[in-house]
């Protein structure tokens, strides 16, 4: 399962690099000036920095892990961006072919 977010900020490269340096003490992080790969216990996070925003993709085996990764990544980035105020993530989940979003089942259920 994957989830994507585009965070609007003109400091995308700075925040991504700060996070990469922070997590490189615990994980095998790879990064350069515009991209980063974070292999984390709950899954994987990829980032691409642009002049006007940060593209983030998290991937996990299940919905619980995906939600945990979204939260962990957002909380860490928010700490680095404290001067900017609360960043807006707007996570969008991508469901593999044949899978159904469990929340959509409840919303669209026929009563």
C-alpha positions as CSV (number, residue, x, y, z in Angstrom):
1,X,0.0,0.0,0.0
2,X,1.2,3.5,-0.8
3,X,0.3,7.0,0.3
4,X,1.4,10.2,-1.4
5,X,1.5,13.8,-0.3
6,X,2.7,17.1,-1.8
7,X,3.7,19.6,0.8
8,X,3.9,23.2,-0.4
9,X,7.0,24.8,0.9
10,X,10.0,26.7,-0.5
11,X,12.3,24.9,1.9
12,X,11.6,21.3,0.7
13,X,15.3,20.4,0.1
14,X,16.2,21.8,3.6
15,X,13.6,19.8,5.4
16,X,14.3,16.6,3.5
17,X,18.0,16.9,4.1
18,X,17.5,17.6,7.8
19,X,15.3,14.5,8.1
20,X,17.8,12.4,6.2
21,X,20.6,13.5,8.5
22,X,18.4,12.9,11.5
23,X,17.4,9.4,10.5
24,X,20.8,8.4,9.1
25,X,21.9,7.8,12.7
26,X,19.5,4.9,13.0
27,X,18.7,3.8,9.4
28,X,20.4,3.2,6.1
29,X,19.3,6.5,4.5
30,X,20.3,7.5,1.0
31,X,19.9,11.1,-0.2
32,X,21.2,13.8,-2.4
33,X,20.2,17.4,-3.0
34,X,16.8,16.6,-4.5
35,X,15.8,13.1,-3.3
36,X,15.9,10.8,-0.4
37,X,15.1,7.1,0.5
38,X,14.3,6.1,4.0
39,X,14.0,2.4,4.8
40,X,12.1,2.4,8.1
41,X,10.9,-0.5,10.3
42,X,7.3,0.1,9.3
43,X,8.0,0.5,5.6
44,X,9.7,2.9,3.1
45,X,9.6,6.6,2.6
46,X,10.7,8.4,-0.6
47,X,11.0,12.1,-1.0
48,X,11.7,14.4,-3.9
49,X,12.4,18.1,-3.3
50,X,11.2,20.8,-5.7
51,X,11.5,24.6,-5.5
52,X,7.8,24.9,-4.5
53,X,7.2,21.7,-2.5
54,X,8.1,18.3,-1.3
55,X,6.7,15.1,-2.8
56,X,6.5,12.3,-0.3
57,X,5.6,8.6,-0.8
58,X,5.3,6.2,2.0
59,X,4.8,2.5,1.5
60,X,3.8,-0.2,4.0
61,X,2.5,-3.7,4.0
62,X,-0.9,-2.8,5.7
63,X,-3.2,0.1,6.5
64,X,-2.0,0.3,10.1
65,X,1.6,0.6,9.0
66,X,0.7,3.1,6.3
67,X,-1.1,5.3,8.8
68,X,1.8,5.1,11.3
69,X,4.3,6.1,8.6
70,X,2.2,9.1,7.5
71,X,2.1,10.2,11.1
72,X,5.8,9.7,11.8
73,X,7.0,11.5,8.7
74,X,4.6,14.4,9.2
75,X,5.5,14.9,12.8
76,X,9.2,14.9,12.1
77,X,8.9,17.3,9.2
78,X,6.7,19.6,11.3
79,X,9.5,19.8,13.9
80,X,11.9,21.1,11.2
81,X,9.3,23.5,9.8
82,X,8.2,25.0,13.1
83,X,8.9,28.5,11.9
84,X,6.6,27.9,8.9
85,X,3.6,26.8,11.0
86,X,1.7,23.6,10.4
87,X,2.5,22.0,7.0
88,X,-0.5,20.6,5.0
89,X,0.0,17.1,3.8
90,X,-3.3,15.9,2.3
91,X,-2.3,12.2,2.1
92,X,-3.7,10.3,-0.8
93,X,-3.7,6.6,-0.6
94,X,-3.1,4.4,-3.6
95,X,-4.8,1.0,-3.5
96,X,-3.4,-1.9,-5.5
97,X,-5.5,-3.3,-8.3
98,X,-8.3,-5.4,-6.8
99,X,-8.0,-3.9,-3.4
100,X,-10.8,-1.9,-1.8
101,X,-10.4,1.0,0.5
102,X,-12.0,-0.2,3.8
103,X,-13.3,3.2,4.6
104,X,-15.1,3.5,1.3
105,X,-16.9,0.2,2.0
106,X,-18.4,1.8,5.2
107,X,-19.2,5.1,3.5
108,X,-20.8,3.5,0.4
109,X,-22.5,0.6,2.2
110,X,-26.1,0.0,1.3
111,X,-28.3,0.0,4.5
